Amino acid sequence: MKPKSQIVNLPVYKPGKPIEEVKRELGLEQVIKLASNENPYGSSPAALEAITRELVNVSIYPDGSSTELTEVLANHLSVEPSNLIFGCGSDEIIALITRAFFLPGDENIMADQTFSVYKSNADIEGAVSIEVPLKDGTHDLTSMMAQINDKTKAVWVCNPNNPTGTIISEQELTAFMDRVPSHVMVVLDEAYYEFVTDEAYPQSVPMIERYPNLVILRTFSKIYGLASLRIGYGIARPEVIDLINRVREPFNTSRFGQAAAKAALEDQAFVQECAERNAVEREYLQNEFTRLALPFFPSQGNFIMVDLDMPSATAFQSLLKQGIIVRPGFHVYPTYIRVSVGTSEQNRAFVTALENTLAEKAVARP
């Protein structure tokens, strides 16, 4: 059996190390996972109740069109149902976009340190990825614009950017969109939209009326706390949604995901509480990094990328032995780790472990 040549050396995505695996490997009873940007406060009680109610329907296929959820979300966003598509996480929407639009040899543009799934899906379709260096950890839209040509199919903009947590402003985005040719899709990945507190951040949904080539991605995995149910969505003009829908597999979201997402949307008080608590704890961690003289990218997400001035794998192992899981391994920033913002208790445990790791580094150096 001969596979596509472009997938032979394709790296396999590595998720954050599971808590159970760390406990088993290191014999630890208490482990804190701050690696996958999950909601440490769980999910809305209303979502859990909705899942329980759906158990009686476990033998029945889900609604392939997510009709009820579409109506609730359309009302929440003030858009039409035809502006929406759902996927098995926003990851699947990324895959569907590349499946629907990319041909071998097409070009797509992204930052050199951003969500890896853009490039991996482009690679699968045989497209050429142009990686533009971040500028101070932020998308350099001017340089990205300069790379657009007749072969360009899409530009990926992760806002806030994963893993740096930085944002581009509404003014910057609008100026960029005004210059992008109409044949180029701009995919604005807003997985961490609800965590942003900076008033300069774009309110992007109304922009789809002005820009037919804009596609917005969001998810229920992060602030809504439904990561295990894998449900995300895209927002775009109806004609774009229709094309993406043509390559979507039937029943790609579960009954449980749809029911939980619908209930979660109706509990915005929970979302607001999580956003407020995240902002407080994010500031705490950034203040601690400042106290420890550790450079970091000011974040608008529920994670922070911080420079420990040592190989990230070394820092990862030191923290792991203390029962703290973080995310290492960023090729552009080899001495940085990304740490998710946890609860107050989790964050303080992380800082204590981090101080131990820094002390180990100081002793190891002559």
C-alpha positions, 0 to 999 in steps of 0.5 A: 500500500502506497500512501500520499507522498506528502504524509510520509514524514508528517509529524503526528500531533502530540497532545498534552501528557495525560494526568493518568499516564504521569501518575502511573509513570512517576508514582505520583498521587497528585498531578496538575495538568496545565498543558492543554488550555482546558477550563479548570472550572469544568463546564456549566451544570446545565451542560452536564444535565443536558448530557444526562438527559441525552443518555436515553438516546445513545442508540440514535444517530445525532441530528446531522445538521445540528438544527437546534444548536444552530438556531440557538447559536445563530441567535446568540451571535446575531447571525443567520443559521446559514452562516454556521457550520459545526465540526468535531472541534474547530480542528475539523473545520480547519480540515474541511476548509483544506479539503474543500479549497486546497489543491496540490501546489496551492499556497497558504500563509501562516505564522511560523509559531502558531497552531500546528493543525493549519500546516498539517492539514495543508500538507495532507492536501499537498499545499505549500505552507509559507511560514512568516516569522512572528514579530514580538510574538504577534502576527506580522500582518504586513509581512504576511500580506507581502507573501500573497500571490496568485497561488495563495488560497488562504491566510491563517490568523490565530487571534489570540495566537496559540501558543503566544497568547498575543492579539492583533487589534480590530484596526490592524485586522480591518486594514489587513482585510481591506488589502487582501485580494477577494480570491484569498480566504482569511481564516480567523481562529478565535478559539480563545475569544471569550478570554480576551479583556483587551478592548482593542480586540476585533469584534469579528462576526459583523465583519463577514458582511463586509468581507466575503472571504472571511471565515471565523473559527470558535469552539466549545472546548475552551471556556465552555469546558466541553473539550471531551465532546469535540464540538467547534464551529465556523462562521462565514457567508452562506455561500462559503459555508455551503462549499465547506458543508459539501465535504463534511462527513454526516453525523460529525458531531454527537448528540451529547456534544450538541445538547451540551453546547446548546445548554452551555450557550444558555448559561452565559453567567458561567462563561462570564465567571470563568472569564473573570477568574481567568483574568485574575489568575492570568495577571497573578501568573504574569506578576509572578513571572515579572517577580522572577525576572522571566520574559513572557508574552503578555497573554489574552488567552487562558495560557502564557508562554514564558522563557525559562532560559533553559531547554524546554524539555529540561524544564518540562521534566523537572516540573513533571517530577513535581507533578506539574504538566506544562507544554514544551517543544516550540521550535521557534522558542526552544527555551519557552514553555506554555502554561495554562492558567489554572485555579488559584491553588493550581497556579500557586503550586505551579509557581512553587514548582517553577521556583524549584526548577529555577533553583535546580538550573542555578545549581547546575550552572557553574 
